[in-house]
Amino acid sequence: MFLRPTHQKPQLNATRPARHTPLAWAMIVALGLLLGGCASLFQYEETPDPTNNPALNQATWWNDFHDPLLADLIIRAMLANPNILSSKAALQQARAILDVNLAANRLNLAVSGSVQRNTADEGPSSVVFRGGLDASWEIDVFGANRSAVANSEAELQVSIANLRDMQLSMTAEVALAYIQLRSLQAQLDIARNSLSSQQETLQITQWRAQAGLVTSLEVEQAKTAEAQSAAQIPALLNSLALARHSLAVLTGQNPNELEAELQAAGPIPQIDAQVANVIPADSLRQRADVRAAEARITAGLASVDEAQKARLPKFRLGGSLGMTALTLAGFSNGAAVASQILGAVAMPILDGGASKAQVRVQQAGLEQSRAAYQNTLLTALKEVEDALITLRHDRERLVYLQQAVSSANNAALLAQNSYNSGLVDYQTVLQTQRTLLVTQVSVANVQTDLSSGHVRLIKAMGGGW
């Protein structure tokens, strides 16, 4: 840059034709060719938004339950659950970090301008206008910057896997909470039916006591059974309210917002038993934690490579073009032009062994990632095997319990009819009713376990197959 004082006030002349000196034209053309060549090699292109990638979306495994309300609640959770929104923000952060590292391989341009007014104790003031254009580019000869980019890309894949894992966890939590709610509704229906039966039996017992056919002892026993059945209903209603609150929070809503929508009872959603019979051999690789562990190994390899190449020379090219004039119009004619092209190389010589130690740090981190990957695979295999064997045994239990319910229902009817005819005592009726209640609740619980087991299997498999 050059400074030339003047003894007259600057005059702006915006209408003068723009004319460049031969030197200015030469420098502009030379620098333009330099910058244009670099820019053609490194066109800036922002990395695509991973959250808009259809592959990131969860498989709609919940449709296998054939429950529209469950599907609607899960979609709401995907859109509004705070934990999912936080994971999406973390993914956007990883994406921005990747763009920062990509920028290190691209051409850097900077434009500057200034106006300086100089005054003295004696004499007129002067004004100087300056403008400049700087360009720089670090030549990644040994690939250190590319290794940093590869590391950021791997970390981005980790963030994508973490988001997918959070989505799967939240959708599974919604499904499990919904299944539990339907189970409580089924148990409430069983309890109310049992209470109705107990009330009918109490009425009959009171009539028989009035006729002198039974003693007051049987009346009191019938009242006790009726009160015990009635006591179960408030507890179930309380559990239902808590389940509705949990579902509302999971879907990003206030606790009471689903009261009306979930008030009506519905069946426990079930999946066809054949769904879990055919599972592809490589399905475990779709698990988010497995993908994240793989990406961490990739990131570890890139970190080791980056640390090793950080010990090698770095080359940098730079150039600048500056113009100084006494007036704005002077930039087009008569401006002083300064240009500079720089080439620099830097290489660490003595750093106390810090660079070698950094390589060892990254290598140790890589070994940790490999061990974590192996542990993740073993854990995934265990979760899948546990879910499969639990489902098989729950199906067997359900078959036997359904047979028990049928027999218990017949026994309760026979006992009630025999009691009404005076052929058996009240203890027989009470025992058969209790047996029926227990077996009906057991069937509802096993159906709940089966549906929950399918959800856990889907979660263990990484979101359907």
C-alpha positions in Angstrom: 0.0 0.0 0.0 1.2 3.6 -0.7 0.4 6.9 0.9 0.6 10.1 -1.1 -0.4 13.4 0.7 -2.1 16.2 -1.1 -2.6 19.9 -0.4 -6.1 20.1 -1.7 -9.4 18.7 -0.6 -10.5 15.6 -2.4 -13.1 16.0 -5.1 -15.4 13.2 -5.9 -16.2 12.7 -9.6 -18.6 9.9 -10.1 -19.2 10.7 -13.7 -15.6 10.3 -15.0 -15.1 7.3 -17.2 -13.3 4.4 -15.5 -9.8 4.0 -16.8 -7.2 1.7 -15.4 -3.5 2.2 -15.8 -1.6 -0.6 -17.6 0.0 -1.7 -14.4 -3.4 -1.9 -12.6 -4.9 -3.9 -15.5 -2.0 -6.3 -15.5 -2.2 -7.0 -11.8 -6.0 -7.4 -11.8 -5.7 -9.9 -14.7 -2.9 -11.8 -13.0 -4.6 -12.0 -9.6 -7.9 -12.9 -11.3 -6.3 -15.8 -13.1 -4.7 -17.0 -9.9 -7.9 -16.8 -7.9 -10.0 -18.2 -10.7 -7.7 -21.3 -11.1 -7.9 -22.0 -7.4 -11.6 -21.4 -7.2 -12.2 -23.9 -10.1 -10.4 -26.5 -8.0 -12.3 -25.8 -4.8 -15.9 -24.8 -5.6 -17.7 -24.3 -2.3 -20.6 -26.7 -1.9 -22.4 -26.9 1.4 -22.8 -30.4 2.8 -26.4 -31.8 2.4 -28.7 -31.6 5.4 -28.7 -35.2 6.9 -32.0 -34.5 8.6 -33.7 -34.3 5.2 -32.3 -37.7 4.2 -35.2 -40.2 3.8 -32.8 -43.0 4.9 -32.6 -41.4 8.3 -36.3 -41.8 9.0 -37.4 -44.8 11.0 -39.1 -47.7 9.3 -42.8 -47.6 10.1 -42.6 -50.8 12.2 -45.5 -49.6 14.3 -47.9 -50.1 11.4 -47.6 -53.9 12.1 -49.8 -53.3 15.2 -52.6 -52.1 12.9 -53.5 -49.4 15.5 -54.1 -45.9 13.9 -54.0 -44.1 17.2 -50.7 -45.7 18.1 -49.3 -44.6 14.8 -50.5 -41.1 15.3 -49.0 -40.8 18.7 -45.6 -42.1 17.5 -45.6 -39.5 14.6 -46.4 -36.8 17.1 -43.4 -37.9 19.2 -41.1 -37.9 16.2 -42.0 -34.3 15.5 -42.3 -32.8 19.0 -40.4 -34.9 21.6 -37.8 -32.6 23.2 -35.1 -35.4 23.3 -35.5 -35.9 19.5 -35.3 -32.2 18.9 -32.1 -32.0 21.0 -30.5 -34.8 18.9 -31.5 -33.0 15.7 -29.7 -29.9 17.0 -26.6 -31.9 17.8 -26.7 -33.3 14.3 -26.9 -29.8 12.8 -23.9 -28.9 14.9 -21.9 -31.8 13.6 -22.8 -30.9 10.1 -21.6 -27.3 10.7 -18.3 -28.6 12.1 -17.8 -30.6 8.9 -18.5 -27.5 6.8 -15.8 -25.6 8.9 -13.2 -28.3 8.1 -14.2 -28.4 4.5 -13.6 -24.7 4.3 -9.9 -25.3 5.2 -9.4 -26.9 1.8 -10.9 -24.0 -0.1 -9.7 -20.7 -1.3 -10.0 -17.8 1.2 -10.7 -14.3 -0.1 -10.8 -11.1 1.9 -11.7 -7.6 0.8 -10.6 -4.5 2.8 -11.1 -0.8 2.4 -10.3 2.3 4.5 -10.5 6.1 4.5 -7.7 8.0 6.4 -7.9 11.7 7.1 -4.6 13.4 8.1 -4.4 16.8 9.7 -1.5 19.0 10.8 -1.1 22.0 13.0 -0.3 24.1 10.0 -1.4 23.4 6.5 -4.4 21.8 4.9 -5.7 18.3 5.7 -5.4 15.3 3.4 -7.6 12.2 2.8 -6.4 8.9 1.5 -8.6 6.1 0.2 -7.3 2.5 0.3 -8.7 -0.8 -1.1 -7.3 -4.2 -1.1 -8.0 -7.9 -2.1 -6.3 -10.8 -0.3 -6.3 -14.4 -1.3 -4.8 -17.5 0.4 -4.9 -21.2 -0.1 -3.2 -23.9 2.0 -2.0 -26.7 -0.3 -2.9 -30.0 1.3 0.1 -31.9 -0.1 0.2 -34.7 2.5 -3.6 -34.8 3.2 -3.7 -33.5 6.8 -6.8 -31.4 6.0 -8.4 -34.2 4.2 -7.9 -36.4 7.3 -9.6 -33.7 9.4 -12.5 -33.7 7.0 -12.7 -37.5 7.1 -12.8 -37.3 10.9 -15.6 -34.7 10.8 -17.5 -36.9 8.3 -17.3 -39.9 10.6 -18.4 -37.8 13.5 -21.4 -36.6 11.4 -22.3 -40.3 10.9 -22.1 -40.8 14.6 -24.5 -37.9 15.1 -26.8 -39.4 12.5 -26.8 -42.7 14.3 -27.4 -41.0 17.6 -30.4 -39.2 16.2 -31.8 -42.5 14.7 -31.2 -44.2 18.1 -33.0 -41.5 19.9 -35.9 -41.7 17.4 -36.1 -45.4 17.9 -35.9 -45.2 21.6 -38.7 -42.6 21.8 -41.0 -44.4 19.4 -40.5 -47.6 21.4 -41.2 -45.8 24.6 -44.4 -44.4 23.1 -45.4 -47.9 21.9 -44.6 -49.5 25.3 -46.6 -46.8 27.2 -49.5 -47.2 24.8 -49.5 -51.0 25.2 -49.4 -50.6 29.0 -52.3 -48.1 28.9 -54.4 -50.6 26.9 -53.4 -53.3 29.3 -54.7 -51.3 32.2 -57.9 -50.6 30.4 -58.3 -54.3 29.9 -57.7 -55.0 33.6 -60.1 -52.3 34.5 -62.8 -53.9 32.3 -62.1 -57.3 34.0 -62.3 -55.7 37.5 -65.6 -54.1 36.7 -67.0 -57.3 35.3 -65.8 -59.1 38.4 -67.4 -56.4 40.6 -70.7 -56.8 38.8 -70.6 -60.5 39.3 -69.7 -60.1 43.0 -72.7 -57.6 43.4 -75.1 -60.1 41.8 -73.8 -62.9 44.1 -74.2 -60.6 47.1 -77.7 -59.8 46.2 -78.5 -63.5 45.9 -76.8 -64.3 49.2 -78.9 -61.6 50.9 -82.1 -63.1 49.5 -81.1 -66.5 50.6 -80.3 -65.2 54.1 -83.7 -63.6 54.3 -85.2 -66.9 53.4 -83.2 -68.7 56.1 -81.2 -70.8 53.6 -77.8 -69.4 54.6 -76.3 -67.7 57.6 -75.2 -64.1 58.0 -71.6 -65.4 57.7 -72.0 -66.0 54.0 -73.5 -62.5 53.6 -70.5 -60.9 55.2 -68.2 -63.0 53.1 -70.0 -61.8 50.0 -69.8 -58.2 51.1 -66.0 -58.6 51.7 -65.5 -60.0 48.2 -67.6 -57.2 46.7 -65.6 -54.5 48.6 -62.3 -56.1 47.6 -63.3 -56.1 43.9 -64.4 -52.4 44.2 -61.1 -51.4 45.8 -59.2 -52.5 42.6 -60.9 -49.9 40.4 -59.6 -46.7 41.9 -56.0 -48.1 41.8 -56.4 -49.0 38.1 -58.0 -45.6 37.3 -55.0 -43.9 39.0 -52.5 -46.0 36.9 -54.5 -45.1 33.8 -54.2 -41.4 34.5 -50.4 -41.7 35.0 -50.1 -43.7 31.7 -51.9 -41.0 29.8 -49.7 -38.3 31.3 -46.6 -40.3 30.3 -47.8 -40.6 26.7 -48.6 -36.9 26.5 -45.1 -35.9 27.7 -43.5 -38.4 25.3 -45.4 -36.7 22.4 -44.3 -33.3 23.5 -47.6 -32.2 25.0 -48.9 -31.2 28.4 -49.8 -34.1 30.7 -53.6 -33.5 30.5 -53.8 -33.0 26.7 -54.6 -36.6 25.9 -57.3 -37.2 28.5 -60.2 -37.1 26.2 -58.4 -38.8 23.3 -57.4 -41.8 25.4 -60.4 -42.0 27.6 -62.2 -44.7 25.5 -60.9 -48.3 26.0 -59.3 -50.2 23.2 -57.8 -53.6 22.6 -54.2 -54.4 23.4 -52.4 -54.0 20.0 -51.0 -57.3 18.8 -48.5 -58.2 16.0 -48.8 -61.3 13.9 -46.7 -64.1 15.4 -45.1 -64.8 12.1 -43.4 -61.4 11.9 -40.5 -62.4 14.2 -40.0 -65.8 12.5 -38.0 -64.4 9.5 -35.1 -62.0 10.4 -32.3 -61.2 7.8 -28.9 -62.3 9.0 -27.3 -58.8 8.6 -30.1 -56.9 10.3 -27.9 -56.0 13.3 -25.9 -53.6 11.2 -29.0 -51.3 11.0 -28.8 -50.8 14.7 -27.9 -47.2 15.4 -25.4 -48.1 18.1 -23.6 -50.5 15.8 -23.4 -47.9 13.1 -22.2 -45.3 15.6 -19.5 -47.7 16.8 -18.4 -48.3 13.2 -18.3 -44.6 12.5 -16.2 -44.0 15.6 -13.6 -46.5 14.3 -13.6 -44.6 11.0 -13.2 -41.3 13.0 -10.4 -42.9 15.0 -8.5 -43.9 11.9 -8.8 -40.4 10.5 -7.6 -38.9 13.7 -4.5 -41.1 13.7 -3.8 -40.2 10.1 -4.4 -36.5 10.9 -2.0 -36.6 13.9 0.7 -38.3 11.8 0.4 -35.8 8.9 0.5 -32.9 11.3 4.2 -33.6 11.7 4.8 -33.1 7.9 5.5 -29.8 6.1 2.6 -27.4 5.3 2.5 -25.3 2.2 0.6 -22.1 1.7 0.0 -19.7 -1.2 -1.2 -16.2 -0.9 -1.6 -13.1 -2.9 -2.8 -9.5 -2.4 -3.7 -6.6 -4.6 -4.0 -3.1 -3.1 -4.8 0.3 -4.5 -4.4 3.8 -2.9 -5.9 7.0 -4.3 -6.5 10.5 -3.1 -10.1 10.4 -4.3 -12.7 7.8 -5.0 -12.6 8.6 -8.6 -8.9 8.1 -8.5 -9.3 4.4 -8.2 -10.2 4.3 -11.9 -7.3 6.5 -12.9 -4.1 7.4 -11.2 -4.3 5.1 -8.3 -1.2 3.6 -6.7 -1.2 -0.2 -7.1 0.7 -2.7 -5.0 0.6 -6.4 -5.4 2.1 -9.4 -3.6 2.3 -13.1 -4.1 3.5 -15.2 -1.2 4.6 -18.8 -0.9 5.3 -20.3 2.6 6.3 -23.6 4.1 6.2 -24.6 7.7 7.3 -27.7 9.5 7.7 -28.5 13.2 11.3 -29.3 14.2 11.4 -29.4 17.9 8.2 -29.7 20.0 9.4 -31.8 22.9 7.8 -34.9 21.5 4.3 -33.5 21.6 3.4 -34.5 18.0 4.6 -38.1 18.6 2.6 -38.3 21.8 -0.5 -36.9 20.0 -0.2 -39.8 17.5 -0.1 -42.3 20.4 -3.1 -40.6 22.0 -5.1 -41.1 18.8 -3.9 -44.7 18.4 -5.1 -45.5 21.9 -8.4 -43.9 21.2 -8.7 -46.0 18.1 -8.1 -49.2 20.1 -10.8 -48.1 22.6 -13.3 -47.6 19.7 -12.5 -51.1 18.3 -13.1 -52.7 21.8 -16.3 -50.7 22.1 -17.5 -51.9 18.7 -17.0 -55.5 19.7 -18.8 -55.0 23.0 -21.7 -53.3 21.1 -22.0 -56.3 18.8 -22.1 -58.7 21.7 -24.7 -56.7 23.5 -26.8 -56.5 20.4 -26.7 -60.2 19.9 -27.7 -60.8 23.5 -30.6 -58.4 23.3 -32.0 -60.1 20.1 -31.6 -63.6 21.5 -33.2 -62.6 24.8 -36.2 -61.0 23.0 -36.7 -64.0 20.7 -36.7 -66.6 23.5 -39.0 -64.5 25.7 -41.5 -64.1 22.8 -41.5 -67.9 22.2 -42.1 -68.7 25.9 -44.8 -65.9 26.2 -46.7 -67.5 23.2 -46.7 -70.8 25.0 -47.9 -69.3 28.2 -50.7 -67.5 26.4 -52.0 -70.7 24.9 -52.2 -72.4 28.3 -53.7 -69.4 30.0 -56.4 -69.0 27.3 -57.4 -72.6 28.0 -57.4 -71.9 31.7 -59.7 -68.9 31.2 -62.2 -71.0 29.3 -62.3 -73.6 31.9 -62.4 -71.1 34.8 -65.3 -69.3 33.1 -67.2 -72.6 32.8 -66.5 -73.5 36.4 -67.7 -70.1 37.6 -70.9 -70.4 35.7 -71.5 -73.9 37.0 -70.7 -72.9 40.6 -73.0 -69.9 40.4 -75.9 -72.0 39.0 -75.3 -74.6 41.7 -75.2 -72.0 44.4 -78.5 -70.5 43.2 -80.0 -73.9 43.4 -78.6 -74.5 46.9 -76.4 -77.4 45.8 -73.0 -75.8 46.9 -71.9 -73.3 49.5 -70.7 -69.8 48.9 -67.0 -70.7 49.3 -67.2 -72.7 46.1 -68.6 -69.7 44.2 -66.1 -67.4 45.8 -63.2 -69.6 44.8 -64.3 -70.0 41.2 -64.8 -66.3 40.8 -61.4 -65.5 42.2 -59.8 -68.2 39.9 -61.5 -66.7 36.9 -60.4 -63.1 37.8 -56.8 -64.2 38.3 -56.6 -66.1 35.0 -58.3 -63.3 33.0 -55.8 -60.8 34.4 -52.9 -63.2 33.6 -54.1 -63.4 30.0 -54.2 -59.6 29.7 -50.7 -59.5 31.2 -49.2 -62.1 28.8 -50.8 -60.3 25.9 -49.2 -57.1 27.1 -45.8 -59.0 27.5 -46.1 -60.3 23.9 -46.8 -56.9 22.4 -44.0 -55.3 24.6 -41.7 -58.1 23.6 -42.2 -57.4 19.9 -41.4 -53.7 20.6 -38.2 -54.7 22.4 -37.3 -57.1 19.6 -37.8 -54.3 17.1 -35.6 -52.0 19.2 -33.0 -54.7 19.5 -33.0 -55.1 15.7 -32.6 -51.4 15.2 -36.1 -50.5 14.0 -37.8 -53.3 12.1 -36.5 -55.6 9.4 
